[in-house]
Amino acid sequence: MNNSIKKSISILCISMVVIVYIATILMSKGVLDNENIFSLSNIIFLVVIVVIAYVLSFIVSRIITFPLKKIEKGMRTVADGKVPDTKHLKEYTNLSELNDIIDAYTDMMRLIKKNNFDLNSQQSKTEIILEHMADGVVAFSISKQVVHMNKAAMRLLNISSSDDSFEKISQKLKIDLDFDKIMYLPNYTTFEVKTNVEENVLNIVFAPFFSDKLTPMGVIMMIRNITENVKLDNMRKEFVANVSHELKTPLTSIKGYSETMMNGDLTYQEVIKFSKVINQEANRMGRLVSDLLQLSRFDYKKVNWKKMLFPINDLVLKVCEKMKFEAEEKNHTLECICADKLPSVYADKDAVEQVIMNILSNSIKYTPDGGNIRVYVGSVNESIFIKVIDNGIGIPEQDLNRIFERFYRVDKTRSRKMGGTGLGLSIVKEIIEGMDGTIDIKSQVNEGTEVVITLPTKMTVK
């Protein structure tokens, strides 16, 4: 373009000079004279005029084409994804027509720069959000290639950047899906699957994405880890099943014995015996309902703790005295050893008593006759510790992580025979946490169990 403009200007200037020269000669002679026209002096003069015209044409063409060349270079820079500087374009020309073009070009570059900044800013925000999302996102192009994959997706799916296509990822996850079917689903609805990757349960949603003209551009794959939700759902189902079972057993006994009594023909001793069974089963149901209500209050934060400072030695000795008769029935030796001058505990006295009684009761129940149970009370740092050690049947290692779950029992049949509801340790843990304390259990099968409880000695501000 620039060379064409330069040639056109040069030819125009030279032609004008030659015409002016010939016209001057004709006007001076009055008649056309070939010898005078092509004389040496005339030719030299003509050459000088032509050189001057060429220089003038070069200057004029530079004034016109240089800004155009800068504009062309700027347009090519935009094509490469960059925005050029337009500050000094007007320094190269004084022509009003070119200044109008430069103004229009400058306005266009300013708009492109603004749009480019907005686009980059939006893209940067989107990338930051995607990279810090807990959910995984993978975007596939219409050719089934990965165009974007965040870190969460790589972690959840256990894949790397080399897994760069829909086929590779679907094969690795062992999911049989038709990409085109997802892309062109009726009404562009989503497609959802669940799969397991190692120990995680993943919910994966596929959905097509579109251009401004609603043309399918690819498929978005969204991955969410629902492992905890599945565990909670399973625990809820197990909880409902356990409650139903725990209530059904005593209800069956009550119903059976009451129907027998209604049929009559029973001796007085049999009526007394059946009445005792009905009473025992009713008490068992009452304890179960009471424990469930207490756990419900914990869940809904409706427990009003009556925290105060009180001496822990007096409380532990009192509980040991209460449990002494139960221990003697199984010929257990129950020892209570308390350190001197212990600081007072800041907690709910009645709740702590319930905890100690529950722990001691379990030790007595699950220790064979003639066992040894020792209770130690001491202090460390700014806490009081209560340690209960027995030489009972112990707890298997695989069960230690679950013993605080509701209704979880190591030996279900034996626990029910002993009258347990399966909620005692769950309540204990809730109480200890409410007191800002800790509980830890160590155990070995057929060797015994050690339970360590810590409680604060100072008021904690939350």
C-alpha positions in Angstrom: 0.0 0.0 0.0 2.7 2.4 1.0 4.8 1.8 -2.2 1.8 2.3 -4.4 1.1 5.7 -2.8 4.7 6.7 -3.1 4.8 5.8 -6.8 1.6 7.6 -7.5 2.7 10.8 -5.8 6.1 10.7 -7.6 4.6 10.2 -11.0 2.0 12.9 -10.3 4.7 15.4 -9.2 7.1 14.7 -12.2 4.2 14.9 -14.7 3.2 18.2 -13.4 6.8 19.6 -13.5 7.2 18.4 -17.2 3.9 19.9 -18.2 4.7 23.2 -16.5 8.2 23.2 -18.2 6.8 22.6 -21.7 4.1 25.1 -21.2 6.7 27.7 -20.1 8.8 27.1 -23.2 5.8 27.3 -25.5 4.6 30.5 -23.9 8.1 32.1 -24.1 8.6 31.2 -27.9 5.1 31.4 -28.9 5.7 28.5 -31.3 7.0 25.0 -30.6 10.7 24.8 -31.5 12.2 21.3 -31.1 15.8 22.6 -31.0 15.0 25.1 -28.3 13.0 22.6 -26.3 15.7 19.9 -26.2 18.7 22.1 -25.9 21.4 21.3 -23.4 20.5 24.1 -21.1 16.8 23.1 -21.2 17.6 19.4 -20.5 19.8 20.4 -17.5 17.1 22.6 -16.2 14.6 19.8 -16.7 16.8 17.3 -14.8 17.1 19.7 -11.9 13.4 20.2 -11.9 12.8 16.5 -11.9 15.2 16.0 -9.0 13.4 18.7 -7.0 10.1 17.1 -7.9 11.3 13.7 -6.7 12.5 15.2 -3.4 9.3 17.0 -3.0 7.3 13.8 -3.8 9.4 11.8 -1.3 8.7 14.4 1.4 5.0 14.6 0.6 4.7 10.8 0.4 6.5 10.4 3.8 4.1 12.9 5.4 1.2 10.9 4.1 2.5 7.3 4.3 4.5 7.3 7.5 1.4 7.6 9.8 -0.4 5.1 7.6 2.6 2.7 8.0 2.5 3.2 11.8 -1.3 2.5 11.8 -0.7 -0.7 9.7 2.0 -1.8 12.1 -0.4 -1.2 15.0 -3.1 -3.2 13.4 -0.7 -6.1 13.0 0.2 -5.8 16.7 -3.4 -6.0 17.6 -3.7 -9.2 15.5 -0.9 -10.7 17.6 -2.9 -10.0 20.8 -1.2 -6.8 21.9 -2.3 -3.2 22.0 0.1 -0.6 20.4 0.9 2.9 21.7 -0.8 5.7 19.8 0.5 8.8 21.6 3.0 10.1 19.0 1.2 9.4 15.7 0.1 13.1 15.2 3.7 14.2 15.4 4.3 12.8 11.9 1.7 14.8 9.9 -0.2 18.0 9.9 -2.9 16.9 7.4 -6.4 17.3 8.8 -7.6 14.2 6.9 -4.9 12.0 8.4 -5.5 13.5 11.8 -9.1 12.4 11.6 -8.0 8.9 10.6 -5.5 8.9 13.5 -8.2 10.1 16.0 -10.5 7.3 14.8 -7.6 4.8 15.1 -6.7 6.1 18.6 -10.3 5.7 19.8 -10.5 2.2 18.4 -7.2 1.3 20.1 -8.5 2.8 23.4 -11.6 0.7 23.2 -9.7 -2.5 22.3 -7.3 -1.8 25.3 -10.2 -1.4 27.7 -12.0 -4.5 26.4 -8.7 -6.4 26.5 -8.1 -5.3 30.1 -11.7 -6.3 31.1 -11.3 -9.6 29.4 -8.0 -10.4 31.0 -9.3 -9.3 34.4 -12.3 -11.5 34.1 -10.2 -14.4 32.9 -7.8 -13.9 35.8 -10.7 -13.9 38.3 -12.2 -17.0 36.7 -8.8 -18.9 36.8 -8.2 -17.9 40.4 -11.7 -19.1 41.4 -11.4 -22.3 39.5 -7.9 -23.0 40.9 -9.1 -22.5 44.5 -12.4 -24.4 44.2 -12.9 -27.5 46.3 -14.8 -29.0 43.4 -13.0 -30.2 40.3 -13.7 -28.7 36.9 -12.6 -30.1 33.5 -13.6 -28.4 30.2 -13.5 -30.4 26.9 -13.6 -28.9 23.5 -15.9 -30.1 20.7 -12.9 -32.3 19.6 -12.9 -34.0 23.0 -9.6 -32.5 24.1 -9.1 -31.0 27.5 -9.0 -27.2 27.3 -8.9 -26.5 31.1 -8.5 -28.6 34.2 -8.1 -27.2 37.7 -6.0 -28.7 40.5 -9.0 -30.0 42.4 -10.0 -32.1 39.4 -6.5 -33.6 39.1 -6.5 -34.4 42.8 -10.0 -35.8 43.0 -9.7 -37.9 39.8 -6.1 -38.9 40.5 -5.1 -37.8 37.0 -2.2 -35.8 35.5 -1.8 -33.3 32.7 -1.0 -36.2 30.3 -4.7 -37.3 30.6 -5.7 -34.7 28.1 -8.7 -36.1 26.4 -12.3 -37.3 27.2 -11.4 -40.9 26.2 -8.4 -41.1 28.5 -10.2 -39.7 31.5 -13.4 -41.7 31.0 -11.4 -44.9 30.6 -9.3 -44.2 33.8 -12.5 -43.6 35.7 -14.2 -46.7 34.1 -17.2 -44.6 33.0 -18.9 -45.6 29.8 -20.2 -42.4 28.4 -21.0 -41.1 24.9 -19.5 -37.6 24.4 -21.8 -36.7 21.5 -24.8 -37.8 23.5 -23.8 -35.4 26.3 -23.1 -32.6 23.8 -26.4 -32.9 22.0 -28.8 -33.9 24.8 -32.4 -32.9 24.4 -32.9 -29.5 26.0 -29.2 -29.5 26.9 -29.9 -31.1 30.3 -27.1 -32.4 32.5 -25.8 -36.0 32.8 -24.9 -37.2 36.3 -22.9 -40.3 37.4 -21.3 -41.5 40.7 -18.0 -43.3 40.9 -15.3 -44.3 43.4 -11.7 -43.1 43.1 -9.6 -44.8 45.7 -11.5 -44.2 49.0 -13.5 -41.2 47.8 -17.1 -41.2 46.4 -17.4 -38.7 43.6 -20.5 -37.1 42.0 -19.7 -36.1 38.4 -22.0 -33.9 36.4 -21.5 -33.4 32.6 -23.1 -30.4 30.9 -22.6 -28.8 27.4 -21.5 -25.2 27.1 -22.3 -22.9 24.2 -21.2 -19.9 22.2 -23.2 -16.6 22.1 -25.2 -18.1 19.2 -26.1 -21.2 21.3 -23.8 -23.4 19.2 -22.3 -26.3 21.3 -18.7 -25.5 22.0 -17.8 -28.5 24.3 -18.6 -30.2 27.6 -18.0 -29.1 31.2 -17.2 -31.9 33.7 -17.9 -30.9 37.4 -16.6 -33.2 40.1 -17.7 -33.1 43.8 -16.4 -35.2 46.6 -19.5 -36.6 48.4 -17.7 -39.1 50.6 -18.7 -37.4 53.8 -22.3 -37.0 52.7 -22.4 -40.7 51.9 -20.9 -41.6 55.2 -23.4 -39.4 57.0 -26.3 -40.9 55.1 -25.1 -44.4 55.9 -24.7 -43.4 59.6 -28.2 -42.0 59.5 -29.6 -45.2 58.1 -27.7 -47.2 60.6 -28.9 -45.0 63.4 -32.5 -45.4 62.4 -32.1 -49.2 62.1 -30.4 -49.4 65.5 -33.0 -47.3 67.2 -35.7 -49.4 65.6 -34.0 -52.6 66.8 -33.3 -51.3 70.3 -37.0 -50.4 70.7 -38.4 -53.5 69.0 -36.6 -55.9 71.3 -38.1 -54.7 74.7 -41.4 -54.0 73.0 -41.6 -57.6 71.8 -40.9 -58.8 75.4 -43.4 -56.4 76.9 -46.1 -57.5 74.3 -45.4 -61.2 74.8 -45.5 -61.2 78.6 -48.5 -58.8 78.8 -50.5 -61.0 76.3 -49.7 -64.1 78.4 -50.9 -62.3 81.6 -54.1 -61.2 79.8 -54.9 -64.8 78.9 -55.0 -65.6 82.7 -54.4 -69.0 84.3 -51.2 -67.8 85.9 -50.1 -68.3 89.4 -49.3 -65.3 91.6 -45.6 -66.0 91.4 -45.8 -66.1 87.6 -47.6 -62.8 87.5 -44.9 -61.2 89.7 -42.2 -62.7 87.5 -43.8 -61.5 84.3 -44.4 -58.1 85.8 -40.7 -57.8 86.7 -39.7 -58.6 83.1 -42.1 -56.0 81.8 -40.8 -53.4 84.3 -37.2 -54.2 83.3 -37.9 -53.9 79.6 -39.8 -50.6 80.2 -36.9 -49.3 82.2 -34.5 -50.3 79.4 -36.7 -48.4 76.9 -36.8 -45.4 79.3 -33.0 -45.3 79.5 -32.8 -45.5 75.7 -35.2 -42.7 75.2 -33.5 -40.6 77.9 -30.1 -41.1 76.2 -31.5 -40.2 72.8 -33.1 -37.0 74.2 -29.8 -36.0 75.8 -27.9 -36.5 72.5 -30.6 -34.5 70.8 -30.0 -31.6 73.1 -26.3 -31.9 72.4 -26.9 -31.8 68.6 -29.1 -28.8 68.8 -26.9 -26.9 71.3 -29.7 -26.8 73.9 -27.6 -27.9 76.8 -27.1 -25.2 79.5 -23.9 -26.2 81.3 -23.7 -25.2 84.9 -20.0 -24.7 85.1 -18.3 -23.9 88.4 -15.0 -24.4 90.3 -15.1 -27.5 92.5 -12.6 -30.0 94.0 -12.3 -33.0 91.8 -11.0 -35.4 94.5 -14.3 -35.3 96.5 -16.3 -36.0 93.3 -14.1 -39.0 92.2 -14.1 -40.5 95.7 -17.9 -40.1 95.8 -18.4 -41.9 92.5 -16.0 -44.7 93.5 -18.0 -45.2 96.7 -21.3 -45.4 94.7 -19.7 -48.0 92.3 -18.1 -50.1 95.0 -21.2 -52.3 95.5 -21.4 -53.0 91.8 -17.7 -53.9 91.7 -17.9 -56.2 94.7 -20.7 -58.2 93.0 -18.1 -59.3 90.5 -15.3 -59.6 93.1 -13.4 -56.7 91.6 -10.8 -54.7 93.4 -11.6 -51.0 93.0 -8.9 -48.5 94.0 -9.0 -44.7 93.9 -5.7 -42.8 94.1 -5.9 -39.0 94.2 -2.9 -36.6 94.4 -2.8 -34.0 97.1 -3.5 -30.3 96.8 -5.1 -30.5 93.3 -6.5 -27.3 91.8 -10.2 -27.1 91.4 -11.9 -28.1 88.1 -14.0 -25.7 86.1 -16.8 -27.8 84.7 -20.4 -28.9 85.2 -20.2 -31.1 88.3 -23.2 -33.3 87.5 -22.1 -33.9 83.9 -18.5 -34.8 85.1 -20.0 -37.3 87.6 -22.1 -38.9 84.8 -18.9 -39.3 82.8 -16.9 -40.9 85.6 -19.8 -43.3 86.4 -20.2 -44.3 82.8 -16.4 -45.1 82.4 -16.3 -47.0 85.7 -19.5 -48.9 84.9 -18.0 -50.0 81.5 -14.8 -51.2 83.3 -16.8 -53.2 85.8 -19.0 -54.8 83.2 -16.3 -55.7 80.7 -13.8 -57.0 83.2 -14.0 -60.7 84.1 -14.8 -61.6 87.8 -11.9 -60.9 90.2 -10.4 -58.1 88.1 -8.6 -55.0 89.1 -9.8 -51.4 88.4 -7.7 -48.4 89.4 -8.6 -44.7 89.2 -5.9 -42.1 89.3 -6.4 -38.3 89.7 -3.7 -35.8 89.1 -2.8 -32.6 87.4 -0.6 -31.6 84.5 0.0 -28.0 83.2 -3.4 -26.3 83.7 -5.5 -29.4 83.5 -6.7 -32.2 85.8 -6.5 -35.8 84.5 -8.6 -38.7 85.5 -7.2 -42.1 84.5 -9.3 -45.3 84.7 -7.3 -48.6 84.1 -8.7 -52.1 84.1 -7.5 -55.6 83.2 -10.7 -56.5 81.3 -11.4 -58.0 77.9 -10.1 -55.0 76.0 -11.1 -53.5 72.7 -9.8 -54.6 69.3 -7.6 -52.0 67.5 -9.9 -51.8 64.5 -12.8 -50.8 66.8 -11.1 -48.0 68.8 -11.8 -45.4 66.1 -15.5 -46.1 66.2 -16.4 -46.7 69.9 -17.7 -43.1 70.3 -20.2 -43.6 67.4 -23.8 -43.9 68.5 -25.0 -47.5 68.9 -21.6 -48.8 68.0 -20.8 -51.9 70.0 -17.8 -54.2 69.9 -19.8 -57.2 71.0 -23.5 -56.3 70.4 -25.0 -59.5 71.9 -23.0 -59.2 75.1 -23.7 -55.4 75.4 -27.4 -55.9 75.2 -27.4 -58.7 77.8 -25.6 -56.3 80.1 -28.3 -53.6 79.6 -26.3 -51.2 77.6 -27.9 -48.8 75.2 -24.9 -48.3 73.0 -25.0 -44.5 73.6 -23.0 -44.2 76.8 -19.6 -43.3 75.2 -21.2 -41.0 72.7 -22.7 -39.0 75.6 -19.4 -39.1 77.4 -17.6 -37.6 74.4 -20.2 -34.9 74.0 -20.0 -33.9 77.6 -16.2 -33.8 77.7 -16.1 -31.6 74.6 -18.7 -29.4 76.2 -16.3 -29.0 79.2 -13.4 -28.1 76.8 -11.7 -31.3 77.9 -10.3 -34.3 76.1 -10.8 -38.1 76.3 -8.4 -40.8 75.0 -8.8 -44.6 75.1 -6.0 -47.1 74.7 -6.7 -50.8 74.8 -5.4 -54.3 74.0 -7.5 -57.4 73.7 -7.5 -59.6 76.8 -5.1 -57.2 78.6 -7.2 -54.3 79.5 -8.2 -50.7 78.8 -7.0 -47.3 79.8 -9.2 -44.2 79.6 -7.7 -40.8 80.2 -9.9 -37.7 80.7 -8.6 -34.2 81.0 -10.6 -31.2 82.3 -9.6 -27.5 82.5 -8.8 -25.9 85.9 -9.5 -22.3 84.7 -12.4 -20.6 83.0 -12.0 -20.6 79.2 -13.3 -17.7 77.3 -14.8 -18.4 73.8 
